[in-house]
């Protein structure tokens, strides 16, 4: 969900976070936001619902750290 104040102007921005992906594919931790502070909260809230395919090492799921970069743009 976009902040109300973000709807009144045109924007083209990126927001990124470091994430820890758990063995079941859920995001276990989100930290180190970068980008326009106006959109950080909305992107963080959306990430709470994202799921990833578990990463396998020797056939077993493992936790891993990655970076998510989200493009936020108005038309």
Residue pairs with C-beta under 8 A, 6 or more apart in sequence:
1 42
1 45
1 46
2 39
2 42
2 72
3 38
3 39
3 41
3 42
5 38
6 38
6 39
6 42
6 74
7 74
9 74
10 74
11 36
11 38
11 39
11 72
11 73
11 74
12 71
12 72
12 73
12 74
13 35
13 36
13 38
13 39
13 71
13 72
13 73
14 35
14 36
14 69
14 70
14 71
14 72
15 33
15 34
15 35
15 36
15 39
15 40
15 43
15 69
15 70
15 72
16 33
16 34
16 35
16 67
16 68
16 69
16 70
17 30
17 31
17 32
17 33
17 34
17 43
17 44
17 47
17 67
17 68
18 30
18 31
18 32
18 65
18 66
18 67
19 27
19 29
19 30
19 47
19 65
19 66
19 67
19 68
20 27
20 28
20 29
20 30
20 63
20 64
20 65
21 27
21 28
21 52
21 54
21 55
21 63
21 64
21 65
21 66
22 28
22 63
23 54
23 61
23 62
23 63
24 54
24 61
25 51
25 52
25 53
25 54
26 51
26 52
27 47
27 48
27 50
27 51
27 52
28 63
30 44
30 47
30 48
33 40
33 43
33 44
35 43
36 72
39 72
42 72
43 70
43 72
46 70
47 68
50 68
54 61
54 62
55 61
55 62
55 64
56 62
